[in-house]
């Protein structure tokens, strides 16, 4: 098999922007596809596959090819290793001229290579993982995070049921899926498929949302008529889920720092035929002043490192560093302090992240409980959901009650 030069140029440009300019994978991939509209479906899929593999296995590929990130044409050589591993013909391009063979084969032997090389992670992240989980659990988690994750749908129960949607997708589109009693609204697809162009999606019958992400809304346990504040709503995946569980009855105030994300939430709510969501910019002081101790539940799906979802977004392990982790932890603490005041007496505060590390999770909760704002709260339960134990994304969820 051969790889065309124009696809190779796209891959290398994408890797440069992602590694050096810190552009998110999805944003860069969309940009490249928009610039190259003449590429066929096979080329577009191939671009995504190569980018994802080269990002996920950056350290491993460099070891296999006997080069490092200071080597000239580093990103080209990552691509070259991918070509050799996939048994493509290695082109006689100048950038690949000294990459003739691999010094090792996969899988790498644990006794002869470090965990950093085998699992392709930064040294600092390996230390954090070892301190948090120990060798056995950390090895298992890294292995699972490098496998990639299943595609999971969340059925909009305002419009259909999981069973009905499962039958519809199979009969009309040949898409096979499975139910899971631990995730009541989830359909786990047997293989990845393009879905957003399908009529059931356009009509709001489902959203794409990981199964463990869906659990967060069940910890909130929203009921019809409740007043819920989603303090870090983003584009609204959990907001929409809570609205469906509330049977579109009650009030959800969705707050976020990014107006474009809230605009996306409004569009999604319209597609889902949900009308109980009110959006507010986080800079609007009045929304906090008018809702002091009035919310039945406040959900804080906090900004985090994203290091629990490396299977979907391996870019995070290269974009995040210890300094950025500290910045995020400071932001998480501030968000807890600010939004806890909105929980009414007898209400609940749910804190969640898509990180698995204590510094962003249990340690944050403990610091909050020890603060002045946290004195009226009691920790009811908390759980770290690991990918290798659940089969889905890594998450942390905590439930606190207000006195």
N, C-alpha and C positions, 0 to 999 in steps of 0.2 A: 504494500500500500504506500501511497505517496501523499504528502501534505503540500498543498499549494502555498506558494510564497505569500500571497495576500492574506491567507488565514494566519500564517506564521507571524506576519507583521502585526496583525490585530492582536494576537496573543501577547506578543512582546510589549506592544504599546499598553495593553491592559495591565500587564504585570508591573510595568514601570509606574503607571498611575496609582495602582493599588499599593505597592510596596513603598514607593518614594513619596508620592503626593497624598497618601492616606485616603484615597477615594474608596468608598464602600463598593464591594463587589457588584451588587445589584445595579447601582448607579452607573458604574463603569461599563458593565455588560450592556445595559440599555443604550448607553451612548454609542458604543461600538456598533451595535446592531442598527441603530438609527443612521449612522454614517455609511453603512454598507448594506443598503436595502436590496441590492442585487444578489446578495448571497442567498443560496437555496436553504431549505429547511435542514438538510444534512450538515451544511457548513455552519449554520447557526448553532445547532446542537453541539457540533464538534468544538466550536469556540468555547462554549460554556463548560464542556467537559474538561478541556485542556486547562483552561483557567483555574477551575476548581481544583483539579489534581495538582497543578504546579503550586498553588497557594497552600493547599493542605500538606503537601509533602516536600515543601521547600528545603528543609534541613536534610531530609533523607535523600532527596535527589542530588543535593550538593555532595553528600558523602559518596553516593554511588558513582558520581562523575568525577570525584577527586578535585573539586574546586570549592571556592567559598564566595561570599557575597562581595568580596573585594576584587574578584576575578573579572577581567574584561569580558563583556558580553554575558554577564551572569544570567540575565533573564533568557537569552537565547540558549544558553547551556541547559537551563531548567527544561526548556522545550525539547532540546536534544535528548535529554535523559528520558523524557516522556515518550518520545518517538521510539527509542531503543526498547524501552520496557513494553510498549504496545506492538513491537515488531513491525514498525513502519520502516521504510527505506530512509536512511539518514542522508539528507541532501548534501551535496558538495558545496555548501554555502560558506563564505569566509568566516562567518560567526561561529560555525560548528566544525571548522577544519581540524581542530586538535581534540575533538571529542569523538574518538573512534570506537571505544568500547567501555563497558562498565567494570569497575574494579570489584564489585560484589554483585550478588543476585538476591532477589527477595524470596522468602522473608529473611530478614537479617537475624543472625544468631544472637540471642540475648547475652551469652557469655563473652561475645567478641565486640559488642557495640553497646553504647550507652543508651539509656532510656530516651534521652533528648534526641538522639539520632533516629532510633527506631520509631518513635512516635511523632517526630518532627515538631518539637516545641522549643520555646526559648528556655535557657537555663533558669532564669528567675521564676518562670511559671512552674517548672519541675519542682523547685524548692517549695513553692507555695503549696502545691498539690501534695507533696510528701509530708509536709508539716500538718496539713489538714486531715489527710486520710491514711497515711502509711502506705507502704509499698504495694501490698496485695490489692487493696481497693483502688489505689491510684492507677496501677497498671490496667486493671479491668476497665476503669472509666475512660482512660486514654484510648484503649483499643476500641471501645464502643463509639467514642466521639469521632474516631477516624473512619468509621464505616459509612457514614451518611445516614440520614434519617428517613423514615417512611413519610409519605404524603398523607396528611390527615385532614378530613373535612369536619366542620362543625355544622350540623344540620340546624336550620332555622325552624324551630318547633312551632313558630307562629304560622308557618305555611305548610309544613309536612312533618312526617315522622322519619326516623332513621331507616326503618324497614321499607317504607314507601320509596324513599330516595334511593336506597340500595337497589331495589328492583328496577326503578326507572333508569338509573345509570347503566345497569347491566343490559337491560333489554334494548334501550335506544342507542347507547353509545359503546357497548361492549366493555364497559369499565367495571372491573371486579373489585369488591371491597368486603371488609369484615367488620362485624360489630364487636364491641367489647363492653361487658356489663359494668366495668369500673369507670367507664367514660360514657355516660348515657346518651350524649348527643353526637358522639364521634362515629365517623366511618373511616376505617383505615384501609387505604387503597393498596392493592396487591403490587402495583407498580406505578411509577410516576407518569402522569399524563397532563397535557395542557388542558386547563379547565375553564379559564375565565371567559372564553369565547362561547361556551355552551349556554343554551337557553335556560337550563335550571339555575345556573349561576346568575345570569342576567336578570332573572326573575326573583332573585334573593332567596333561593331555597337552601343555599349553603354558603359558608365562608371557609377559607383555608386557615386552619389554626391547629397547632400541635395539641396533642391530647393532654399533656401535663399543663399546658397553658389554659386549657379548658377547666382544669380542676380548680384554678384560682377563683373563678366565679362561683363554683359550688362551695368553696370555703366562705365566700361572702354570704351565701344562702339567701339570695334576694327573694322577697315575696311581693305580690301585687300590692300597690299602695305605698310602698316604702319610699323614703327619700334617701338616695344614695349619691355620694360624691366620689367620682373617679378622678383622683387628684393628678394623675399622670396618664391621661387617657390616650395620648398618641393618636393613631389613626382609628382606634376604637374597637379592636377585636374583642376585648373583654367587656367593653361598654355595651356592645350589641348583644353579647351573650347574656349579660345580666338583664337587659331589657326583655329578651325573649323569655327568660325564666320568670320575669315579673308579669308575663302575659301582656306586655305593653301597657301596664297600668301602674301609675306612680310617677316618680320624678327622678331622673338621673342628671346630675350636673357634671359634665365632662370638662375637665380643666387641663390645659397644656400650654407650654411655652411657645409652641410652633404653630402659627395660624394655618399653615399649609396642611399640617396633619389634621387639624380640626375640620378644615374644608373637606378633606378626604372622608372623615368620619360622617359628616353631614350627607355626603353623596351615598355612602354605604348605608346609612340609616334610611335614606329615601328608597334605595333598592330593596331593603329588607322590610319596608313598610312599617317602620318604627317611628313614633312621633313623641316619645316621652323624654327625649334627650335634649338638654340645653347645653350649649357650648360656651365656654368662657376662657379668655386668655389669662394665663397665670399672673400676669402683671396687673390685672384689674383688682384693686384692693377691695372694692365694694362687695365682690362675691364672697370674700372671706368675712368681711364685717357683718354682712347680712345673714350669714349661715353659722355663726358661732354656736356650738353645741346644739345644732338642729338636725344633724344627719343621723339616720339610723345606722348607717355603715359608711365609713370612709375607706376606699381602696387606694392604697399607694403601690402601684406597680412601678417601682422606682427605677430611675436610670441606673444602669450598672455596666459591668465589664462585658457582659454577654458571654462569659467563659463557660456557661452551662450549655450553650447551643453551638459549640464548635462544629458539630456534625453538619449543621446547616450553614454556618457562617465562620469558616476557618480563618477568615481575615482577622477576626478579633484577636487571635493570639499574636499577631504581628503588629496590630495597631495599638494594643494596650501595653502599658509598661508600668512598673511600680509607682512612678510619679502620677500617672493618670489614675491608677487605682486609688491613690490617696485623695486625689481631687474628687473622684466619684463618691468615696466614702464620706467626705465632708458635705457634698451635695445631698446625699441620702439622709444624713443626720438633720440638715436644715429642712428638708422636705417633711420629715417626720415631725419636727418641732412645729412647723407652720400649720400642718394640716390636722394634727391631733386635736387641736382646739375646736374643730368642726364636729367632732363626735359628741352626740348628746349623752346624757347620763343613762346608763343601761345599754348604750349602743356598742358597736364593734369597730375596731380598726384592723384592717387586713393589710399586711405588708408582704410584698412579693418581689422577687427578682428572678431573672434568668441566669443567675450566677449560682455556683455551688459552694462558694468559699465563705467561711465563717466571718471574715472581716467585713463582708458586705451584708451579712445575714444575721446570724445569732448574736454576733458581737455588736452589731448595730442596735438590735432589739434591746440588749442588756444596757447599752449606753443610754438609750432612750428612756428605759424604765428608771435609770438612776438619775435622770435629769428632772428639773422642776416640772416640765410639761408632761412627763411620764408618770408622775406620782399617783395620778388618779386611775392608772391603767394596771391591769393584771394580765400576765401572759397565760392564755388558756392552752395553747398548743403551738408547736412549730414542727416543720418537717422539711428535710432536704431530699429532693427527688433526684436520684442519680440515673443517668442514661442507661448504664449497664444493668441496673436493677429493674427499671420500668420499661425499657425499650423505647422511651420517648425522650424529649429534651430535658436537660437538667434545670431544675427550678428549686426555689426556696419559698415557703409560704409560712406566715405566722399569723395567729389570731390573738388579738388583745381585746379585753372588755373594759369599758369605761365605768367608773363608779360615780 
